[in-house]
Amino acid sequence: MHPIALIPHYNHGGTLAAVTAALRALDLPVLIVDDGSSAADLAAAQALAAGNPAVHLLARAKNGGKGAAVKDGIRWAAAHGYSHALQVDADGQHDLADVTRFLAAGRTNPQALVCGRPAYGDDAPKSRLYGRKITNFWLWVNTGSHAIHDGMCGYRLYPVASTAALLQRHRCGDRMDFDIEILVHHYRHGTPLVWLDTRVRYQADGISHFHLWRDNLRISAMHARLFFSGILWRLQKLWHKT
């Protein structure tokens, strides 16, 4: 197992250093994928990578979305020989005390996608909680299973080779729809899913890049794509059983 931490970054220069330091304290190499941040926030990422061979920076010329950044990071990890990529948000929302649990689960089942199942506190916005319930309903519709416990938490340990192969085979969204869509493709292709409960924090002064109407429309369109592609997937499953 040869893991790397993957941080998609867009204008979170104020929290990026602490997240990177926590991951490095666990002896994990880090890849920061800057998604067209402002000059100041890009400079913060560049400063972390400067002179540190264990911190890598992949800078995108302009903002393309969280999904675009993660996809570029997965491809980079595959090209550089990493077996697993631990996706962590740059805003400090994820409980990094659980990193060792994610890595241990990956070592036990190296082909699995290890997913965070969020435990929310009173600071969680109601809109996010309701949105997750709707998304989880559509995940059941599009997979015929309750095996996906949460589709939107981006705290995950990806098996790099199989994820890169899926990205070559399937079109996935570039923004907040990516986390959901890639999970469904992994499920449909038989990737084992391992779920770990993990605490998620929402800071009162935190910066969110989730746009209520725009991203919900993208997610709705993504569910529609998955619904129609799911018809073919179900037919193929029936064919192989006969």
ROSE-4610 file (N, C-alpha, C; in Angstrom, 1 decimal, always signed):
// ROSE-4610
residu = [M/M/M/H/H/H/P/P/P/I/I/I/A/A/A/L/L/L/I/I/I/P/P/P/H/H/H/Y/Y/Y/N/N/N/H/H/H/G/G/G/G/G/G/T/T/T/L/L/L/A/A/A/A/A/A/V/V/V/T/T/T/A/A/A/A/A/A/L/L/L/R/R/R/A/A/A/L/L/L/D/D/D/L/L/L/P/P/P/V/V/V/L/L/L/I/I/I/V/V/V/D/D/D/D/D/D/G/G/G/S/S/S/S/S/S/A/A/A/A/A/A/D/D/D/L/L/L/A/A/A/A/A/A/A/A/A/Q/Q/Q/A/A/A/L/L/L/A/A/A/A/A/A/G/G/G/N/N/N/P/P/P/A/A/A/V/V/V/H/H/H/L/L/L/L/L/L/A/A/A/R/R/R/A/A/A/K/K/K/N/N/N/G/G/G/G/G/G/K/K/K/G/G/G/A/A/A/A/A/A/V/V/V/K/K/K/D/D/D/G/G/G/I/I/I/R/R/R/W/W/W/A/A/A/A/A/A/A/A/A/H/H/H/G/G/G/Y/Y/Y/S/S/S/H/H/H/A/A/A/L/L/L/Q/Q/Q/V/V/V/D/D/D/A/A/A/D/D/D/G/G/G/Q/Q/Q/H/H/H/D/D/D/L/L/L/A/A/A/D/D/D/V/V/V/T/T/T/R/R/R/F/F/F/L/L/L/A/A/A/A/A/A/G/G/G/R/R/R/T/T/T/N/N/N/P/P/P/Q/Q/Q/A/A/A/L/L/L/V/V/V/C/C/C/G/G/G/R/R/R/P/P/P/A/A/A/Y/Y/Y/G/G/G/D/D/D/D/D/D/A/A/A/P/P/P/K/K/K/S/S/S/R/R/R/L/L/L/Y/Y/Y/G/G/G/R/R/R/K/K/K/I/I/I/T/T/T/N/N/N/F/F/F/W/W/W/L/L/L/W/W/W/V/V/V/N/N/N/T/T/T/G/G/G/S/S/S/H/H/H/A/A/A/I/I/I/H/H/H/D/D/D/G/G/G/M/M/M/C/C/C/G/G/G/Y/Y/Y/R/R/R/L/L/L/Y/Y/Y/P/P/P/V/V/V/A/A/A/S/S/S/T/T/T/A/A/A/A/A/A/L/L/L/L/L/L/Q/Q/Q/R/R/R/H/H/H/R/R/R/C/C/C/G/G/G/D/D/D/R/R/R/M/M/M/D/D/D/F/F/F/D/D/D/I/I/I/E/E/E/I/I/I/L/L/L/V/V/V/H/H/H/H/H/H/Y/Y/Y/R/R/R/H/H/H/G/G/G/T/T/T/P/P/P/L/L/L/V/V/V/W/W/W/L/L/L/D/D/D/T/T/T/R/R/R/V/V/V/R/R/R/Y/Y/Y/Q/Q/Q/A/A/A/D/D/D/G/G/G/I/I/I/S/S/S/H/H/H/F/F/F/H/H/H/L/L/L/W/W/W/R/R/R/D/D/D/N/N/N/L/L/L/R/R/R/I/I/I/S/S/S/A/A/A/M/M/M/H/H/H/A/A/A/R/R/R/L/L/L/F/F/F/F/F/F/S/S/S/G/G/G/I/I/I/L/L/L/W/W/W/R/R/R/L/L/L/Q/Q/Q/K/K/K/L/L/L/W/W/W/H/H/H/K/K/K/T/T/T]
num = [1/1/1/2/2/2/3/3/3/4/4/4/5/5/5/6/6/6/7/7/7/8/8/8/9/9/9/10/10/10/11/11/11/12/12/12/13/13/13/14/14/14/15/15/15/16/16/16/17/17/17/18/18/18/19/19/19/20/20/20/21/21/21/22/22/22/23/23/23/24/24/24/25/25/25/26/26/26/27/27/27/28/28/28/29/29/29/30/30/30/31/31/31/32/32/32/33/33/33/34/34/34/35/35/35/36/36/36/37/37/37/38/38/38/39/39/39/40/40/40/41/41/41/42/42/42/43/43/43/44/44/44/45/45/45/46/46/46/47/47/47/48/48/48/49/49/49/50/50/50/51/51/51/52/52/52/53/53/53/54/54/54/55/55/55/56/56/56/57/57/57/58/58/58/59/59/59/60/60/60/61/61/61/62/62/62/63/63/63/64/64/64/65/65/65/66/66/66/67/67/67/68/68/68/69/69/69/70/70/70/71/71/71/72/72/72/73/73/73/74/74/74/75/75/75/76/76/76/77/77/77/78/78/78/79/79/79/80/80/80/81/81/81/82/82/82/83/83/83/84/84/84/85/85/85/86/86/86/87/87/87/88/88/88/89/89/89/90/90/90/91/91/91/92/92/92/93/93/93/94/94/94/95/95/95/96/96/96/97/97/97/98/98/98/99/99/99/100/100/100/101/101/101/102/102/102/103/103/103/104/104/104/105/105/105/106/106/106/107/107/107/108/108/108/109/109/109/110/110/110/111/111/111/112/112/112/113/113/113/114/114/114/115/115/115/116/116/116/117/117/117/118/118/118/119/119/119/120/120/120/121/121/121/122/122/122/123/123/123/124/124/124/125/125/125/126/126/126/127/127/127/128/128/128/129/129/129/130/130/130/131/131/131/132/132/132/133/133/133/134/134/134/135/135/135/136/136/136/137/137/137/138/138/138/139/139/139/140/140/140/141/141/141/142/142/142/143/143/143/144/144/144/145/145/145/146/146/146/147/147/147/148/148/148/149/149/149/150/150/150/151/151/151/152/152/152/153/153/153/154/154/154/155/155/155/156/156/156/157/157/157/158/158/158/159/159/159/160/160/160/161/161/161/162/162/162/163/163/163/164/164/164/165/165/165/166/166/166/167/167/167/168/168/168/169/169/169/170/170/170/171/171/171/172/172/172/173/173/173/174/174/174/175/175/175/176/176/176/177/177/177/178/178/178/179/179/179/180/180/180/181/181/181/182/182/182/183/183/183/184/184/184/185/185/185/186/186/186/187/187/187/188/188/188/189/189/189/190/190/190/191/191/191/192/192/192/193/193/193/194/194/194/195/195/195/196/196/196/197/197/197/198/198/198/199/199/199/200/200/200/201/201/201/202/202/202/203/203/203/204/204/204/205/205/205/206/206/206/207/207/207/208/208/208/209/209/209/210/210/210/211/211/211/212/212/212/213/213/213/214/214/214/215/215/215/216/216/216/217/217/217/218/218/218/219/219/219/220/220/220/221/221/221/222/222/222/223/223/223/224/224/224/225/225/225/226/226/226/227/227/227/228/228/228/229/229/229/230/230/230/231/231/231/232/232/232/233/233/233/234/234/234/235/235/235/236/236/236/237/237/237/238/238/238/239/239/239/240/240/240/241/241/241/242/242/242]
x = [+0.8/+0.0/+0.9/+0.6/+1.4/+0.5/-0.1/-1.1/-0.6/-1.4/-1.1/-2.4/-2.3/-3.5/-3.7/-4.9/-5.3/-6.3/-5.8/-6.6/-7.0/-8.3/-8.8/-8.9/-8.3/-8.2/-8.6/-9.6/-10.0/-10.3/-9.3/-9.5/-9.7/-9.0/-9.0/-7.6/-6.9/-5.5/-5.4/-6.5/-6.4/-6.4/-6.9/-7.0/-6.1/-5.6/-4.8/-3.6/-2.9/-1.6/-1.9/-2.9/-3.2/-3.6/-4.4/-4.8/-3.6/-2.7/-1.5/-0.6/-0.4/+0.5/+0.0/-1.3/-1.9/-1.7/-1.8/-1.5/-0.1/+0.8/+2.2/+2.7/+2.0/+2.3/+2.1/+1.2/+0.9/+1.8/+2.8/+3.8/+3.2/+2.1/+1.5/+2.0/+2.4/+2.7/+1.4/+1.5/+0.3/+0.3/-0.8/-0.9/-2.0/-1.7/-2.7/-3.0/-4.3/-4.7/-5.4/-4.7/-5.3/-6.1/-7.4/-8.4/-8.6/-7.6/-7.7/-8.0/-7.3/-7.5/-7.1/-7.4/-6.9/-5.4/-4.8/-3.3/-2.8/-3.5/-3.1/-3.2/-4.3/-4.5/-3.7/-3.4/-2.4/-1.0/-0.7/+0.6/+0.8/-0.3/-0.3/+0.0/-0.6/-0.4/+1.1/+1.5/+2.9/+3.9/+3.6/+4.6/+4.7/+3.6/+3.6/+4.4/+4.3/+5.0/+6.5/+6.9/+8.2/+9.2/+10.2/+11.2/+10.8/+9.6/+9.2/+8.8/+9.7/+9.5/+8.3/+7.7/+6.6/+5.2/+5.3/+4.1/+4.2/+3.2/+3.2/+2.1/+2.3/+1.2/+1.0/-0.3/-0.8/-1.7/-1.3/-2.1/-2.9/-4.2/-5.0/-5.1/-5.1/-5.0/-6.3/-7.4/-8.6/-9.6/-10.5/-11.4/-12.3/-12.3/-13.2/-14.1/-14.0/-14.9/-14.1/-14.7/-14.1/-13.9/-14.9/-14.7/-13.6/-13.4/-12.3/-11.0/-10.9/-9.7/-9.4/-10.4/-10.2/-9.8/-10.4/-10.1/-8.7/-8.2/-6.8/-5.9/-6.3/-5.5/-5.3/-6.4/-6.4/-5.5/-5.6/-4.8/-3.3/-3.0/-1.6/-1.1/-1.9/-1.5/-1.3/-2.1/-1.9/-0.6/-0.3/+0.9/+2.2/+2.1/+3.2/+3.3/+2.5/+2.7/+2.0/+1.1/+0.4/-0.7/-0.9/-2.0/-3.3/-3.3/-4.5/-4.4/-5.6/-5.6/-6.7/-6.3/-7.2/-7.7/-8.9/-9.5/-9.9/-9.4/-9.7/-10.0/-11.0/-11.3/-10.3/-10.1/-9.1/-9.6/-10.9/-11.4/-11.4/-10.8/-10.8/-12.0/-13.0/-14.3/-14.1/-13.2/-13.1/-12.2/-12.6/-11.9/-10.6/-9.5/-8.3/-7.7/-8.3/-8.0/-8.4/-9.3/-9.7/-8.9/-7.9/-7.1/-6.5/-6.0/-5.4/-6.4/-7.7/-8.7/-9.0/-9.0/-9.2/-8.1/-6.8/-5.7/-5.7/-6.1/-6.1/-7.2/-8.3/-9.4/-8.9/-8.1/-7.6/-6.5/-5.8/-4.8/-5.5/-6.6/-7.3/-8.0/-8.5/-9.2/-8.7/-7.6/-7.0/-7.8/-8.7/-9.5/-10.7/-11.0/-12.2/-12.1/-13.3/-13.4/-13.9/-13.0/-13.4/-14.0/-15.2/-16.0/-16.4/-16.4/-16.8/-18.4/-18.9/-20.3/-20.5/-20.9/-20.8/-21.7/-21.1/-21.9/-22.0/-23.1/-23.3/-23.6/-23.2/-23.5/-24.6/-24.8/-25.9/-25.5/-24.2/-23.7/-24.0/-24.5/-24.8/-26.0/-25.8/-27.0/-28.1/-29.3/-30.5/-30.6/-30.2/-30.3/-29.4/-28.2/-27.4/-28.0/-28.6/-29.2/-30.3/-31.2/-32.3/-31.8/-30.8/-30.3/-29.7/-29.0/-28.5/-29.6/-30.7/-31.8/-32.3/-32.4/-33.0/-32.0/-30.7/-29.7/-29.6/-29.7/-29.6/-30.8/-32.0/-33.1/-32.8/-32.3/-32.0/-30.8/-29.9/-28.9/-29.5/-30.5/-31.3/-31.9/-32.6/-33.2/-32.2/-31.1/-30.1/-29.2/-29.3/-28.5/-29.3/-30.5/-31.4/-30.9/-30.1/-29.5/-29.3/-29.3/-28.9/-27.5/-26.7/-25.2/-24.5/-25.0/-24.4/-25.0/-24.3/-24.9/-24.9/-24.0/-24.0/-23.2/-23.8/-23.2/-22.4/-22.5/-22.0/-20.7/-20.4/-19.2/-18.0/-17.1/-15.9/-14.7/-14.9/-13.8/-13.7/-12.8/-12.7/-11.3/-11.1/-9.8/-10.1/-9.6/-9.9/-8.8/-9.1/-8.1/-7.8/-6.6/-6.3/-6.5/-6.0/-6.0/-7.5/-8.3/-9.7/-10.5/-10.2/-10.8/-10.4/-9.1/-8.6/-9.2/-9.4/-10.0/-11.5/-12.2/-13.6/-13.7/-12.7/-12.7/-12.5/-11.7/-11.6/-12.8/-13.6/-14.7/-16.0/-16.1/-17.4/-17.1/-18.1/-18.1/-18.7/-17.9/-18.4/-18.3/-19.2/-19.3/-18.1/-17.9/-16.7/-16.9/-18.1/-18.3/-18.8/-19.8/-20.2/-20.9/-21.3/-21.9/-20.9/-19.6/-18.6/-18.7/-18.7/-18.6/-19.7/-20.9/-22.0/-21.8/-21.5/-21.4/-20.4/-19.2/-18.1/-18.4/-19.1/-19.5/-20.4/-21.4/-22.3/-21.6/-20.7/-19.9/-19.1/-18.5/-17.7/-18.7/-19.8/-20.8/-21.2/-21.5/-22.0/-20.9/-19.7/-18.6/-18.0/-18.8/-18.4/-17.3/-17.0/-16.0/-16.5/-15.8/-16.3/-16.3/-17.4/-17.5/-17.4/-16.5/-16.3/-16.7/-17.5/-18.0/-17.5/-17.0/-16.5/-17.3/-17.8/-18.5/-17.4/-17.6/-16.7/-17.4/-16.8/-17.5/-17.2/-18.2/-18.0/-18.4/-17.5/-17.7/-18.0/-18.9/-19.2/-18.9/-17.9/-17.5/-18.4/-18.7/-19.6/-19.1/-17.8/-17.2/-16.5/-16.9/-16.4/-16.8/-16.0/-16.3/-16.8/-18.0/-18.6/-18.7/-18.3/-18.4/-19.6/-20.5/-21.7/-22.7/-23.1/-24.1/-25.5/-26.4/-27.6/-28.4/-28.7/-29.5/-28.6/-27.5/-26.7/-26.2/-25.7/-25.2/-26.3/-27.5/-28.6/-29.1/-29.1/-29.5/-28.6/-27.3/-26.3/-26.5/-26.7/-26.9/-28.2/-29.2/-30.5/-30.2/-29.5/-29.2/-28.3/-27.4/-26.6/-27.4/-28.4/-29.3/-30.1/-30.5/-31.2/-30.3/-29.0/-28.1/-27.9/-27.8/-27.6/-28.8/-30.0/-31.2/-31.3/-31.0/-31.1/-30.0/-28.7/-27.7/-27.9/-28.6/-29.0/-29.9/-30.7/-31.5/-30.7/-29.7/-28.7/-28.0/-27.5/-26.8/-27.6/-28.9/-29.7/-30.0/-30.2/-30.3/-29.1/-27.9/-26.7/-26.6/-27.0/-27.0/-27.9/-29.1/-30.0/-29.5/-28.8/-28.3/-27.2/-26.4/-25.3/-25.8/-27.0/-27.6/-28.3/-28.6/-29.3/-28.4]
y = [-1.2/+0.0/+1.2/+2.1/+3.4/+4.5/+5.1/+6.1/+7.5/+8.4/+9.8/+10.6/+11.6/+12.5/+13.4/+13.6/+14.4/+15.5/+16.7/+17.9/+18.7/+18.7/+19.7/+21.0/+22.1/+23.4/+24.5/+25.3/+26.5/+27.6/+28.5/+29.7/+29.3/+28.3/+28.0/+28.1/+29.2/+29.4/+29.5/+29.9/+30.1/+28.8/+27.7/+26.4/+25.4/+25.6/+24.6/+24.2/+25.1/+24.8/+23.8/+24.1/+23.2/+21.8/+21.7/+20.4/+19.6/+20.3/+19.7/+19.3/+20.1/+19.7/+18.5/+18.4/+17.2/+16.0/+16.0/+14.9/+14.5/+15.5/+15.2/+14.6/+15.0/+14.5/+13.0/+12.5/+11.1/+10.4/+11.1/+10.6/+10.3/+11.0/+10.9/+11.9/+11.5/+12.5/+13.2/+14.4/+15.2/+15.8/+15.7/+16.3/+17.4/+18.7/+19.7/+20.0/+19.9/+20.3/+21.6/+22.7/+24.0/+24.2/+24.6/+24.7/+26.1/+26.8/+28.2/+29.2/+29.0/+29.9/+31.3/+32.3/+33.6/+33.6/+34.7/+34.8/+34.5/+35.1/+34.9/+33.4/+32.8/+31.4/+30.5/+30.7/+29.9/+30.1/+31.3/+31.5/+30.7/+30.6/+29.8/+28.3/+27.8/+26.4/+26.3/+27.2/+27.2/+27.2/+28.0/+28.0/+26.7/+26.0/+24.7/+23.6/+23.7/+22.8/+23.1/+24.4/+24.9/+24.2/+23.5/+22.9/+21.7/+21.2/+20.0/+18.9/+17.9/+16.9/+16.0/+16.1/+15.3/+16.0/+17.3/+18.0/+18.5/+18.0/+18.3/+19.2/+20.0/+21.0/+20.8/+20.6/+20.5/+21.7/+22.7/+23.9/+23.9/+24.0/+24.2/+25.6/+25.9/+27.3/+28.1/+27.4/+28.1/+27.2/+27.8/+27.0/+26.1/+24.8/+23.9/+23.1/+23.2/+22.5/+21.5/+21.1/+20.1/+18.8/+18.4/+17.1/+17.1/+18.2/+18.3/+18.2/+18.9/+18.8/+17.4/+16.7/+15.4/+14.4/+14.6/+13.7/+13.9/+15.2/+15.5/+14.9/+14.9/+14.4/+12.8/+12.2/+10.7/+10.3/+11.0/+10.7/+11.0/+12.0/+12.3/+11.2/+10.8/+9.7/+8.4/+8.1/+6.9/+7.0/+8.2/+8.3/+8.3/+8.6/+8.6/+7.4/+6.3/+5.1/+4.9/+5.8/+5.6/+4.6/+3.9/+2.8/+3.4/+4.3/+4.9/+6.4/+7.1/+8.5/+8.8/+9.5/+9.8/+11.2/+11.4/+12.7/+13.4/+14.6/+15.3/+16.8/+17.4/+18.7/+19.7/+20.8/+21.8/+22.7/+22.7/+23.7/+23.2/+22.0/+21.5/+20.9/+20.6/+20.1/+18.6/+17.9/+16.5/+16.2/+15.2/+14.8/+14.0/+14.7/+14.0/+13.0/+12.9/+11.9/+10.5/+10.5/+9.2/+8.8/+9.5/+9.1/+7.7/+7.4/+6.1/+5.0/+5.3/+4.3/+4.0/+5.1/+4.9/+4.1/+4.4/+3.7/+2.2/+2.0/+0.6/-0.2/+0.4/-0.3/-0.5/+0.4/+0.2/-1.0/-1.1/-2.2/-3.5/-3.6/-4.8/-5.2/-4.3/-4.6/-3.6/-3.9/-2.9/-2.6/-3.4/-3.1/-2.3/-2.1/-1.4/+0.1/+0.8/+2.2/+2.5/+3.1/+3.4/+4.7/+4.8/+6.0/+6.5/+7.8/+8.3/+8.4/+8.0/+8.1/+9.2/+10.4/+11.6/+11.5/+11.9/+12.1/+13.6/+14.1/+15.6/+16.1/+17.3/+18.0/+19.0/+19.8/+20.9/+22.0/+22.0/+23.0/+22.7/+21.6/+21.2/+22.0/+22.6/+23.4/+22.4/+22.8/+22.0/+21.7/+22.7/+22.4/+21.3/+21.1/+20.0/+18.7/+18.7/+17.4/+17.0/+17.9/+17.5/+17.1/+17.8/+17.5/+16.1/+15.7/+14.3/+13.3/+13.6/+12.6/+12.4/+13.5/+13.4/+12.6/+12.9/+12.2/+10.8/+10.4/+9.0/+8.2/+8.9/+8.2/+7.9/+8.9/+8.6/+7.6/+7.5/+6.5/+5.1/+5.0/+3.7/+3.4/+4.4/+4.2/+3.8/+4.4/+4.2/+3.0/+2.4/+1.2/+0.0/+0.3/-0.8/-1.4/-0.6/-1.1/+0.0/-0.4/+0.6/+0.5/-0.1/-0.3/+1.1/+2.1/+3.4/+4.2/+4.4/+5.0/+6.5/+7.1/+8.5/+8.8/+9.6/+9.9/+11.1/+12.0/+13.4/+13.6/+12.8/+13.0/+12.8/+13.8/+13.6/+13.1/+12.6/+12.0/+10.5/+10.2/+8.8/+8.4/+7.1/+6.5/+5.8/+6.3/+5.7/+4.8/+3.6/+2.7/+3.4/+3.8/+4.6/+4.0/+2.7/+2.1/+1.9/+1.4/+1.2/+2.5/+3.5/+4.8/+5.4/+5.4/+6.0/+5.2/+3.9/+3.2/+3.6/+3.8/+4.2/+5.6/+6.5/+7.8/+7.8/+6.8/+6.6/+6.1/+5.3/+4.6/+5.4/+6.3/+7.0/+8.5/+9.2/+10.7/+11.0/+11.7/+12.1/+13.7/+14.2/+15.6/+16.3/+17.6/+18.3/+19.0/+19.1/+19.9/+19.1/+19.5/+18.8/+17.5/+17.3/+16.1/+14.9/+15.2/+14.2/+13.1/+13.6/+12.6/+11.6/+12.0/+11.0/+10.1/+10.7/+9.9/+8.8/+9.2/+8.2/+7.1/+7.4/+6.3/+5.3/+5.8/+4.9/+4.0/+4.6/+3.8/+2.8/+3.1/+2.1/+0.9/+1.3/+0.3/-0.6/+0.0/-0.8/-1.7/-1.3/-2.2/-3.1/-3.2/-4.3/-3.9/-2.7/-2.3/-2.5/-3.2/-3.3/-1.9/-1.7/-0.4/-0.6/+0.1/+0.0/+1.4/+1.4/+2.6/+2.8/+4.0/+4.4/+5.7/+5.6/+6.8/+7.8/+9.0/+10.1/+11.4/+12.2/+13.5/+14.5/+15.3/+16.4/+17.7/+18.7/+20.0/+21.1/+22.0/+23.1/+24.4/+25.1/+26.3/+27.4/+28.3/+29.4/+30.4/+30.5/+31.4/+30.7/+29.4/+28.6/+29.1/+28.8/+29.2/+28.0/+28.1/+27.0/+27.3/+26.4/+26.6/+25.9/+25.4/+24.8/+25.9/+26.0/+26.9/+26.3/+26.7/+26.0/+25.6/+26.6/+26.3/+25.7/+26.3/+25.7/+24.3/+24.0/+22.7/+21.7/+22.1/+21.2/+20.8/+21.8/+21.5/+20.5/+20.7/+19.7/+18.3/+18.3/+17.0/+16.3/+17.1/+16.5/+16.0/+16.7/+16.2/+15.0/+14.9/+13.7/+12.5/+12.7/+11.6/+11.1/+12.0/+11.6/+10.8/+11.2/+10.4/+9.0/+9.0/+7.7/+6.8/+7.4/+6.6/+5.9/+6.7/+6.1/+5.1/+5.4/+4.5/+3.2/+3.4/+2.3/+1.3/+1.7/+0.8/-0.2/+0.3/-0.6/-1.5/-0.9/-1.7/-2.8/-2.6/-3.7/-4.7/-4.3/-5.3/-6.2/-5.5/-6.3/-7.3/-6.9/-7.9/-9.0/-8.7/-9.8/-10.8/-10.2/-11.0/-12.0/-11.4/-12.3/-13.4/-13.2/-14.2/-15.3/-15.0/-16.0/-16.9]
z = [+0.0/+0.0/+0.0/-0.9/-1.1/-1.2/-0.1/-0.1/-0.2/-0.7/-0.7/-0.3/+0.4/+0.8/-0.4/-0.8/-1.9/-1.4/-1.5/-1.0/-2.2/-2.6/-3.6/-2.9/-3.5/-2.8/-3.7/-3.2/-3.9/-2.8/-2.7/-1.8/-0.3/+0.1/+1.6/+2.1/+1.7/+2.2/+3.7/+4.4/+5.8/+6.6/+6.0/+6.7/+6.1/+4.9/+4.2/+4.9/+5.6/+6.2/+7.4/+8.2/+9.3/+8.8/+7.8/+7.3/+6.7/+6.0/+5.5/+6.6/+7.6/+8.7/+9.4/+9.6/+10.3/+9.5/+8.2/+7.4/+7.3/+7.3/+7.3/+8.6/+9.7/+11.0/+11.1/+10.2/+10.1/+9.1/+8.6/+7.6/+6.2/+5.9/+4.6/+3.6/+2.4/+1.4/+1.0/+0.6/+0.3/-1.1/-1.8/-3.1/-2.9/-3.1/-3.2/-4.6/-5.0/-6.3/-6.2/-6.6/-6.6/-7.8/-7.5/-8.6/-9.0/-9.4/-9.9/-8.8/-7.6/-6.5/-6.8/-5.9/-6.0/-5.8/-6.2/-6.1/-4.7/-3.7/-2.3/-1.9/-2.2/-1.8/-2.5/-3.8/-4.5/-3.9/-3.5/-2.9/-1.6/-0.9/+0.4/+0.0/-1.0/-1.4/-1.9/-2.7/-3.2/-2.1/-1.0/+0.1/+0.8/+0.9/+1.6/+0.8/-0.5/-1.4/-1.6/-1.4/-1.7/-0.8/-1.3/-0.6/+0.3/+0.1/+0.8/-0.2/-0.3/-1.3/-1.0/+0.2/+0.5/+0.3/-0.1/-0.4/-1.8/-2.6/-4.1/-4.4/-5.4/-5.8/-7.3/-7.6/-9.0/-9.2/-9.9/-10.1/-11.4/-11.3/-12.4/-12.8/-14.1/-14.6/-14.2/-14.2/-13.8/-13.1/-12.4/-11.6/-12.4/-12.1/-12.9/-12.0/-10.7/-9.7/-9.0/-7.8/-6.9/-7.6/-8.4/-9.1/-10.1/-10.8/-11.8/-11.1/-9.9/-9.1/-8.6/-8.1/-7.6/-8.8/-9.9/-11.1/-11.5/-11.6/-11.9/-10.9/-9.6/-8.5/-8.6/-8.9/-9.1/-10.3/-11.4/-12.5/-12.2/-11.5/-11.0/-10.1/-9.2/-8.3/-9.0/-10.0/-10.8/-11.6/-12.2/-12.9/-12.1/-10.8/-9.9/-9.0/-9.3/-8.6/-7.3/-6.9/-5.6/-5.7/-4.7/-4.7/-4.2/-3.3/-2.7/-2.6/-2.7/-2.5/-1.5/-0.4/+0.7/+0.4/+0.0/-0.3/+1.0/+1.2/+2.4/+2.0/+2.6/+2.3/+2.9/+2.2/+2.6/+3.7/+4.0/+5.0/+6.4/+6.7/+8.1/+8.6/+7.7/+8.1/+8.5/+8.0/+8.3/+9.5/+10.3/+11.5/+11.1/+11.1/+10.7/+11.7/+12.9/+13.8/+13.3/+12.3/+11.7/+10.5/+10.2/+9.0/+9.2/+10.4/+10.6/+10.5/+10.8/+10.6/+9.1/+8.3/+6.9/+6.3/+6.7/+6.1/+6.6/+7.8/+8.3/+7.5/+7.2/+6.5/+5.1/+4.5/+3.2/+3.1/+4.2/+4.2/+4.3/+5.1/+5.3/+4.0/+3.2/+2.0/+0.9/+0.3/-0.6/-1.9/-2.2/-3.4/-3.1/-1.8/-1.4/-1.6/-1.7/-1.6/-0.1/+0.7/+2.1/+2.2/+2.7/+2.6/+4.0/+4.2/+5.5/+5.5/+6.6/+6.9/+8.0/+7.6/+8.5/+9.7/+10.8/+12.1/+12.3/+12.2/+12.3/+13.7/+13.9/+15.2/+14.9/+15.9/+15.8/+14.9/+14.4/+13.6/+12.1/+11.8/+10.4/+9.8/+8.7/+8.1/+7.7/+8.0/+7.7/+6.2/+5.4/+3.9/+3.5/+4.1/+3.8/+4.2/+5.4/+5.9/+5.0/+4.6/+3.8/+2.4/+1.9/+0.6/+0.5/+1.6/+1.7/+1.7/+2.4/+2.4/+1.0/+0.3/-1.1/-2.0/-1.8/-2.6/-2.3/-1.0/-0.6/-1.1/-1.3/-1.9/-3.3/-4.1/-5.5/-5.7/-4.7/-4.8/-4.7/-3.8/-3.7/-5.1/-5.7/-7.0/-8.0/-8.0/-9.1/-8.9/-7.7/-7.5/-7.1/-6.7/-6.2/-4.9/-4.1/-2.9/-1.9/-0.6/+0.5/+0.9/+0.0/+0.3/+0.4/-0.3/-0.2/+0.9/+2.0/+3.2/+3.1/+2.4/+2.2/+0.9/+0.0/-1.3/-1.3/-0.3/-0.5/+0.3/+1.3/+2.1/+1.3/+1.2/+0.4/+1.1/+2.3/+3.1/+2.7/+1.8/+1.3/+1.0/+1.0/+0.6/-0.7/-1.9/-3.2/-3.5/-4.0/-4.7/-6.1/-6.3/-7.4/-8.7/-8.9/-10.2/-10.7/-9.9/-10.3/-10.5/-9.7/-9.9/-11.2/-11.5/-12.7/-13.9/-13.8/-14.9/-15.1/-14.0/-14.1/-14.7/-14.4/-15.0/-16.5/-17.0/-18.4/-19.1/-18.3/-18.9/-18.8/-17.8/-17.6/-17.5/-17.9/-17.8/-16.4/-15.6/-14.3/-14.2/-13.4/-13.2/-12.7/-12.9/-12.5/-11.2/-10.7/-9.5/-8.3/-7.6/-6.4/-6.7/-8.0/-8.4/-8.4/-8.5/-8.7/-7.5/-6.3/-5.2/-5.2/-5.7/-5.8/-7.0/-8.1/-9.3/-9.3/-8.9/-8.9/-8.0/-6.9/-5.9/-6.6/-7.3/-8.0/-9.0/-9.8/-10.8/-10.1/-8.9/-8.2/-7.8/-7.3/-6.8/-8.0/-9.1/-10.3/-10.8/-10.6/-11.2/-10.1/-9.0/-8.0/-7.0/-6.9/-5.9/-4.5/-3.6/-2.2/-1.6/-0.8/-0.1/+1.4/+2.0/+3.5/+4.1/+5.1/+5.7/+7.1/+7.3/+8.7/+9.2/+10.3/+10.9/+11.3/+10.9/+11.2/+11.4/+12.3/+12.7/+11.6/+11.3/+10.4/+11.1/+10.9/+11.6/+10.5/+10.9/+10.1/+10.9/+10.6/+11.3/+11.0/+12.0/+11.8/+10.7/+10.6/+9.7/+8.5/+8.3/+7.2/+5.9/+4.9/+3.5/+2.8/+2.2/+1.5/+0.0/-0.9/-2.3/-2.9/-2.1/-2.5/-2.9/-4.1/-4.6/-4.6/-3.8/-3.5/-4.8/-5.7/-6.8/-7.9/-8.2/-9.3/-9.1/-7.9/-7.6/-7.5/-6.9/-6.8/-8.2/-9.2/-10.5/-11.2/-10.9/-11.5/-10.9/-9.6/-9.0/-9.5/-9.7/-10.3/-11.7/-12.5/-13.8/-13.8/-12.8/-12.6/-12.2/-11.3/-11.0/-12.2/-13.0/-14.2/-15.1/-15.3/-16.2/-15.6/-14.3/-13.6/-13.7/-13.7/-13.8/-15.2/-16.2/-17.6/-17.8/-17.4/-17.6/-16.7/-15.6/-14.7/-15.4/-16.3/-17.1/-17.8/-18.5/-19.3/-18.3/-17.2/-16.2/-15.7/-15.4/-14.9/-15.9/-17.2/-18.3/-18.4/-18.3/-18.4/-17.3/-16.1/-14.9/-15.2/-15.7/-16.0/-17.1/-18.1/-19.2/-18.6/-17.7/-17.2/-16.3/-15.7/-14.9/-15.7/-16.9/-17.7/-18.5]
